[in-house]
Amino acid sequence: MECVFCKAELKIEGKVGRRDVCPHCGRDLHCCLQCKFHDPHAYNECREVSAERVVDKERANFCEYFIIKGDSRGGVNKAQEAKEALERLFRKK
Protein backbone atom coordinates (compact mmCIF):
# COMPACT_ATOMS: atom_id res chain seq x y z
CA MET A 1 0.00 0.00 0.00
CA GLU A 2 1.13 3.52 -0.63
CA CYS A 3 -0.12 7.00 0.21
CA VAL A 4 -1.79 8.62 -2.81
CA PHE A 5 -0.48 12.02 -1.75
CA CYS A 6 3.24 11.43 -1.10
CA LYS A 7 3.61 7.93 -2.67
CA ALA A 8 5.39 6.65 0.45
CA GLU A 9 4.91 3.00 1.35
CA LEU A 10 2.45 2.38 4.18
CA LYS A 11 2.63 -0.54 6.58
CA ILE A 12 -0.86 -0.79 8.05
CA GLU A 13 -2.11 -3.49 10.36
CA GLY A 14 -5.82 -3.71 11.02
CA LYS A 15 -8.38 -1.15 9.95
CA VAL A 16 -7.67 2.44 9.02
CA GLY A 17 -9.45 4.75 11.44
CA ARG A 18 -11.01 8.09 10.61
CA ARG A 19 -8.24 9.99 12.41
CA ASP A 20 -5.31 8.01 11.01
CA VAL A 21 -2.80 9.99 8.99
CA CYS A 22 0.16 9.13 6.78
CA PRO A 23 3.30 8.99 8.95
CA HIS A 24 5.28 10.60 6.11
CA CYS A 25 3.14 13.54 4.93
CA GLY A 26 0.47 13.82 7.63
CA ARG A 27 -2.47 13.64 5.20
CA ASP A 28 -5.67 11.77 6.05
CA LEU A 29 -5.70 8.05 5.26
CA HIS A 30 -9.46 7.50 5.65
CA CYS A 31 -10.46 9.65 2.66
CA CYS A 32 -11.97 8.93 -0.74
CA LEU A 33 -8.70 9.34 -2.65
CA GLN A 34 -7.12 6.58 -0.53
CA CYS A 35 -10.10 4.20 -0.99
CA LYS A 36 -10.19 1.29 -3.43
CA PHE A 37 -13.73 2.28 -4.46
CA HIS A 38 -12.71 5.78 -5.59
CA ASP A 39 -13.21 6.20 -9.33
CA PRO A 40 -13.30 9.68 -10.90
CA HIS A 41 -15.46 8.33 -13.74
CA ALA A 42 -18.15 6.75 -11.54
CA TYR A 43 -21.28 8.41 -10.13
CA ASN A 44 -20.20 10.54 -7.13
CA GLU A 45 -16.67 9.32 -7.97
CA CYS A 46 -17.35 6.06 -6.07
CA ARG A 47 -17.90 2.49 -7.32
CA GLU A 48 -19.74 1.55 -4.10
CA VAL A 49 -23.33 2.34 -5.03
CA SER A 50 -24.58 2.37 -1.42
CA ALA A 51 -22.04 4.91 -0.20
CA GLU A 52 -23.21 8.39 0.70
CA ARG A 53 -21.88 11.33 -1.31
CA VAL A 54 -18.68 12.90 0.00
CA VAL A 55 -17.84 16.35 -1.33
CA ASP A 56 -14.21 16.75 -0.20
CA LYS A 57 -12.41 13.63 -1.45
CA GLU A 58 -9.08 14.59 0.19
CA ARG A 59 -10.32 14.89 3.79
CA ALA A 60 -11.21 12.24 6.36
CA ASN A 61 -14.82 11.04 6.32
CA PHE A 62 -17.15 8.56 8.02
CA CYS A 63 -17.77 6.26 5.04
CA GLU A 64 -18.49 2.72 6.22
CA TYR A 65 -17.39 1.19 2.93
CA PHE A 66 -13.82 2.51 3.08
CA ILE A 67 -11.08 0.03 2.20
CA ILE A 68 -7.62 1.44 1.64
CA LYS A 69 -6.18 0.95 -1.85
CA GLY A 70 -3.84 -2.01 -2.09
CA ASP A 71 -5.39 -3.84 0.86
CA SER A 72 -4.59 -7.47 0.17
CA ARG A 73 -7.21 -8.69 2.65
CA GLY A 74 -9.89 -7.92 0.08
CA GLY A 75 -12.16 -6.06 2.42
CA VAL A 76 -13.84 -6.44 5.72
CA ASN A 77 -16.19 -9.28 6.49
CA LYS A 78 -18.74 -7.37 8.58
CA ALA A 79 -20.86 -10.43 9.34
CA GLN A 80 -17.88 -12.30 10.76
CA GLU A 81 -16.76 -9.27 12.77
CA ALA A 82 -20.27 -8.84 14.21
CA LYS A 83 -20.44 -12.51 15.18
CA GLU A 84 -17.05 -12.34 16.91
CA ALA A 85 -18.06 -9.16 18.76
CA LEU A 86 -21.24 -10.83 20.03
CA GLU A 87 -19.31 -13.89 21.13
CA ARG A 88 -16.88 -11.70 23.09
CA LEU A 89 -19.77 -9.77 24.61
CA PHE A 90 -21.66 -12.84 25.85
CA ARG A 91 -18.69 -15.04 26.72
CA LYS A 92 -19.07 -16.67 30.11
CA LYS A 93 -16.15 -16.24 32.45
C-alpha positions in Angstrom: 0.0 0.0 0.0 1.1 3.5 -0.6 -0.1 7.0 0.2 -1.8 8.6 -2.8 -0.5 12.0 -1.8 3.2 11.4 -1.1 3.6 7.9 -2.7 5.4 6.6 0.5 4.9 3.0 1.4 2.5 2.4 4.2 2.6 -0.5 6.6 -0.9 -0.8 8.0 -2.1 -3.5 10.4 -5.8 -3.7 11.0 -8.4 -1.2 10.0 -7.7 2.4 9.0 -9.4 4.7 11.4 -11.0 8.1 10.6 -8.2 10.0 12.4 -5.3 8.0 11.0 -2.8 10.0 9.0 0.2 9.1 6.8 3.3 9.0 8.9 5.3 10.6 6.1 3.1 13.5 4.9 0.5 13.8 7.6 -2.5 13.6 5.2 -5.7 11.8 6.0 -5.7 8.0 5.3 -9.5 7.5 5.7 -10.5 9.6 2.7 -12.0 8.9 -0.7 -8.7 9.3 -2.7 -7.1 6.6 -0.5 -10.1 4.2 -1.0 -10.2 1.3 -3.4 -13.7 2.3 -4.5 -12.7 5.8 -5.6 -13.2 6.2 -9.3 -13.3 9.7 -10.9 -15.5 8.3 -13.7 -18.2 6.8 -11.5 -21.3 8.4 -10.1 -20.2 10.5 -7.1 -16.7 9.3 -8.0 -17.3 6.1 -6.1 -17.9 2.5 -7.3 -19.7 1.5 -4.1 -23.3 2.3 -5.0 -24.6 2.4 -1.4 -22.0 4.9 -0.2 -23.2 8.4 0.7 -21.9 11.3 -1.3 -18.7 12.9 0.0 -17.8 16.4 -1.3 -14.2 16.7 -0.2 -12.4 13.6 -1.4 -9.1 14.6 0.2 -10.3 14.9 3.8 -11.2 12.2 6.4 -14.8 11.0 6.3 -17.1 8.6 8.0 -17.8 6.3 5.0 -18.5 2.7 6.2 -17.4 1.2 2.9 -13.8 2.5 3.1 -11.1 0.0 2.2 -7.6 1.4 1.6 -6.2 0.9 -1.9 -3.8 -2.0 -2.1 -5.4 -3.8 0.9 -4.6 -7.5 0.2 -7.2 -8.7 2.6 -9.9 -7.9 0.1 -12.2 -6.1 2.4 -13.8 -6.4 5.7 -16.2 -9.3 6.5 -18.7 -7.4 8.6 -20.9 -10.4 9.3 -17.9 -12.3 10.8 -16.8 -9.3 12.8 -20.3 -8.8 14.2 -20.4 -12.5 15.2 -17.1 -12.3 16.9 -18.1 -9.2 18.8 -21.2 -10.8 20.0 -19.3 -13.9 21.1 -16.9 -11.7 23.1 -19.8 -9.8 24.6 -21.7 -12.8 25.8 -18.7 -15.0 26.7 -19.1 -16.7 30.1 -16.2 -16.2 32.5 
